[in-house]
Amino acid sequence: MPQTKRRKERRRDSRSRISQKTPILWEDEHGREHILQGRLIDISVSGAKILVPIKLPERALVTFNCAALAVGGRGTVRYCNATKAGFEAGLELSNGTGWRE
């Protein structure tokens, strides 16, 4: 049986798995803002993965503020992939999320 190579982890910060609902504000290609309910799947100091009901465009501006965990920020969508539960979007937040391990 052939061995599969694992991709090298490129993230600078370790991720923590969580599951917390949070409102998501995102901006479309025309500059219009939209609000939707998302769920944080994991988070790190500089990024987060969220589950959302629609496909968000890559490089779209996104803002979230999860009061329950005292985290949030503004950043961009790095990827958005379909799953059985919706779409998983990876967010990069240049000014950080406020997350502390």
Backbone hydrogen bonds in HBPLUS format (Angstrom, degrees):
<---DONOR---> <-ACCEPTOR-->    atom                        ^
c    i                          cat <-CA-CA->   ^        H-A-AA   ^      H-
h    n   atom  resd res      DA  || num        DHA   H-A  angle D-A-AA Bond
n    s   type  num  typ     dist DA aas  dist angle  dist       angle   num
A0016-SER N   A0043-ILE O   2.80 MM  27  5.38 158.9  1.84 149.9 156.1     1
A0043-ILE N   A0016-SER O   2.97 MM  27  5.38 148.3  2.07 137.8 147.2     2
A0018-ILE N   A0041-ILE O   2.81 MM  23  5.23 170.8  1.82 133.9 137.1     3
A0020-GLN N   A0040-LEU O   3.34 MM  20  5.22 150.6  2.43 129.7 138.1     4
A0040-LEU N   A0020-GLN O   2.79 MM  20  5.22 162.6  1.82 155.5 149.8     5
A0022-THR N   A0038-GLY O   2.88 MM  16  5.40 158.2  1.93 141.5 142.1     6
A0038-GLY N   A0022-THR O   2.90 MM  16  5.40 166.2  1.92 155.1 159.0     7
A0024-ILE N   A0036-LEU O   2.76 MM  12  5.30 162.1  1.79 168.6 171.8     8
A0036-LEU N   A0024-ILE O   2.91 MM  12  5.30 153.3  1.99 148.9 157.5     9
A0025-LEU N   A0063-THR O   2.86 MM  38  5.09 176.3  1.86 162.7 163.3    10
A0063-THR N   A0025-LEU O   2.75 MM  38  5.09 155.8  1.81 153.9 160.1    11
A0026-TRP N   A0034-HIS O   2.85 MM   8  5.36 161.1  1.89 152.6 159.1    12
A0034-HIS N   A0026-TRP O   2.79 MM   8  5.36 150.6  1.87 156.3 166.3    13
A0027-GLU N   A0061-LEU O   2.98 MM  34  5.41 152.1  2.06 154.7 159.3    14
A0028-ASP N   A0032-ARG O   2.90 MM   4  5.50 160.0  1.94 156.6 158.3    15
A0031-GLY N   A0028-ASP O   2.98 MM   3  5.37 164.9  2.00 119.0 121.8    16
A0039-ARG N   A0051-LEU O   2.98 MM  12  5.07 144.7  2.11 137.4 147.6    17
A0051-LEU N   A0039-ARG O   2.78 MM  12  5.07 156.4  1.83 144.2 152.2    18
A0041-ILE N   A0049-LYS O   2.76 MM   8  5.42 173.7  1.76 157.4 156.7    19
A0042-ASP N   A0049-LYS O   3.40 MM   7  5.25 158.3  2.45 130.6 134.2    20
A0049-LYS N   A0042-ASP O   2.93 MM   7  5.25 162.0  1.96 141.2 142.0    21
A0044-SER N   A0047-GLY O   2.84 MM   3  5.27 154.1  1.91 160.8 153.5    22
A0097-THR N   A0045-VAL O   2.92 MM  52  5.53 146.2  2.03 143.9 147.3    23
A0093-LEU N   A0046-SER O   2.90 MM  47  5.33 168.3  1.92 147.3 148.1    24
A0048-ALA N   A0091-LEU O   3.14 MM  43  5.19 152.2  2.22 130.9 137.3    25
A0091-LEU N   A0048-ALA O   2.74 MM  43  5.19 170.3  1.75 171.6 171.4    26
A0050-ILE N   A0089-ALA O   2.91 MM  39  5.32 159.8  1.96 149.8 154.9    27
A0089-ALA N   A0050-ILE O   2.83 MM  39  5.32 162.7  1.86 157.0 162.3    28
A0052-VAL N   A0087-PHE O   2.83 MM  35  5.28 163.4  1.86 154.2 159.2    29
A0087-PHE N   A0052-VAL O   2.86 MM  35  5.28 151.7  1.94 160.3 167.7    30
A0060-ALA N   A0057-PRO O   3.13 MM   3  5.50 153.5  2.20 132.1 131.4    31
A0059-ARG N   A0077-VAL O   2.73 MM  18  4.82 171.3  1.74 144.5 144.6    32
A0077-VAL N   A0060-ALA O   3.05 MM  17  5.44 142.4  2.20 142.0 153.6    33
A0062-VAL N   A0075-GLY O   2.89 MM  13  5.43 162.6  1.92 144.2 147.0    34
A0075-GLY N   A0062-VAL O   2.86 MM  13  5.43 160.9  1.89 158.2 164.7    35
A0064-PHE N   A0073-GLY O   3.02 MM   9  5.70 155.2  2.08 156.7 164.6    36
A0073-GLY N   A0064-PHE O   2.87 MM   9  5.70 153.0  1.94 157.3 160.5    37
A0066-CYS N   A0071-VAL O   2.78 MM   5  5.39 151.0  1.87 153.6 163.5    38
A0069-LEU N   A0066-CYS O   3.19 MM   3  5.72 140.2  2.36 110.8 119.9    39
A0070-ALA N   A0066-CYS O   2.93 MM   4  5.87 116.4  2.34 141.2 158.8    40
A0071-VAL N   A0066-CYS O   3.25 MM   5  5.39 159.8  2.29 140.2 142.3    41
A0070-ALA N   A0067-ALA O   3.24 MM   3  4.73 144.5  2.37  90.4 100.7    42
A0072-GLY N   A0097-THR O   2.86 MM  25  4.92 160.7  1.90 140.0 146.7    43
A0076-THR N   A0092-GLU O   3.00 MM  16  5.49 151.6  2.08 148.2 151.9    44
A0092-GLU N   A0076-THR O   2.96 MM  16  5.49 161.5  2.00 156.5 162.1    45
A0078-ARG N   A0090-GLY O   2.73 MM  12  5.38 173.8  1.73 162.3 164.3    46
A0090-GLY N   A0079-TYR O   3.00 MM  11  5.35 149.0  2.10 134.4 143.9    47
A0081-ASN N   A0088-GLU O   2.90 MM   7  5.30 154.0  1.96 150.5 147.9    48
A0088-GLU N   A0081-ASN O   2.83 MM   7  5.30 157.7  1.88 157.9 156.6    49
A0083-THR N   A0086-GLY O   2.75 MM   3  5.25 159.4  1.79 157.2 152.2    50
A0086-GLY N   A0083-THR O   3.36 MM   3  5.25 152.9  2.44  97.8 105.4    51
A0096-GLY N   A0093-LEU O   3.00 MM   3  5.18 161.7  2.03 112.2 116.8    52
